[in-house]
C-alpha cells in the first residue's frame, strides 16, 4: 500500500529519483502522471496514488500525453525501448546523437524518427538534433569560460568531430564564435577547471569529516577545503579535486582526464557524489519531526555501485576505521598505479586474486569474489535486486551500496551499528517511516550525531 503523505512530498519535490515508484491520478482531469510530470501541480485533495500504471488505468484514468507514464523507469516500455520525452533527452545528453543517427535513437526508443521529431517540436519547440547541438554548444561555452583547453579539445570534449562543424554550430546557436567567448589565449592545459553550484545550506565541515574518515590513501586526498580522488569511467582514467567555496555556494572542480569525450557524464557523477542537485531545505523540514536536524548534511556518494558494494562487504559488522583499513589494503595490493596514485581495483583483479593479504574470514573473501564475478558476467550488474542472490550479500550490504553507490534518497540503515548507537545516545525513539521519502538523509543525520 502506498503512503499518501510520502507520495505527496515526492510529487511536490519532482525529484527524479522517485520516477516510476508511483503514479499520480488527477480526479478533475481523469489523467494519471509520473511524479516528474512538468504539468501544473494539482491540489492534494484532487489526486490519488497508484503503484502501477495498470491499476491507474483499471480505476478509469488515462495516461498523460506529456510525461508518458507507460515509459516510466522499470515499466515494460522503459526496460526495452522507452518512448518518453524524458528518456529521449536523457539518452541525447548521454551522447546518443554524437555518433549515431536520429533513426538509431528512434529505434532505441521504439518509435519512428518522424514521431520523435514531432514529440520534440511539440514540447520543446526544437528538433532532437538541434536540441543535442544546442546542449553541446552550451557545454562547450562552459569549457571555454572556465578552462584553458585549446578550442580543438573543447570541440572534442563537447561531442563535435570537426572543428569547422563546432565553429558553425557554436556561432549559429549562441551568436558568438568560440574565439570571442575565449577571451584569453589557447594555452594547452590537461586540467579542466569548472565551477559547480549548489543550493545552500551545505555543511562542508561535516562533509569533509565524513569523506576523510573513509578516505583511502593513494586513491583519495583531502584538506580542510577540498576533496579529490582517482576514477575510471568506461576506460577513461582520471582524477578530480573539488574545492569548496562557501562565499559563492559552489565548488571549484579541477578534472584531469585521458579522454575528453567522457567529460560530461563524469561531471554529472561528481555532482551526484557531492550531492549538489538536491533541495536540502525542503528535506530538512520533513526530517525535523524525526530527529534534531543538523543543517546542510548531504548524501555523499562513492564513485560507482561496484566500489560501494566492495566497501560494504568489507565493512560488515565492523567499525568505519577497520573497514577503511581493509579497503586500503585491497587498493594497495590490487589497484592499478596512475602516477603517484592508484585506481580502485577492477572486478577482474579481485576475482583473480586469492586475497590472502586480507585478514578476514574465507567466507567474506568468497563474497568479494562472488560480487566481482557478477560484474564480469552480468548485463545489468548494478541492479541491487540481483545482488541478493549472491551468497554472503544481505539487505544491509545492498542498502549501503544503494545509499552511496546510487545515491538513492529513501534508504534507512536501521541495522547499521552507527545508526543504532546514535539512536541510543539520543535517548528517544521515533518512527523512521515519518522521514520517507528522505530516509537516506535521516541515516546521514544519525551518523552525523555520533
Helices and strands as residue ranges (DSSP letters): H 4-13, G 16-18, E 23-26, E 31-33, G 44-46, E 47-50, H 53-58, E 62-63, G 69-71, H 76-79, H 85-93, H 96-99, H 102-109, H 113-123, H 128-146, H 151-157, H 163-174, H 178-181, E 191-197, H 204-214, E 220-222, E 226-233, E 236-245, G 246-248, E 250-257, G 260-262, H 263-274, H 280-287, H 305-314, H 320-334, E 337-338, E 341-342, H 347-352, H 362-377, H 384-387, H 395-405, H 417-426, G 432-435, H 439-448
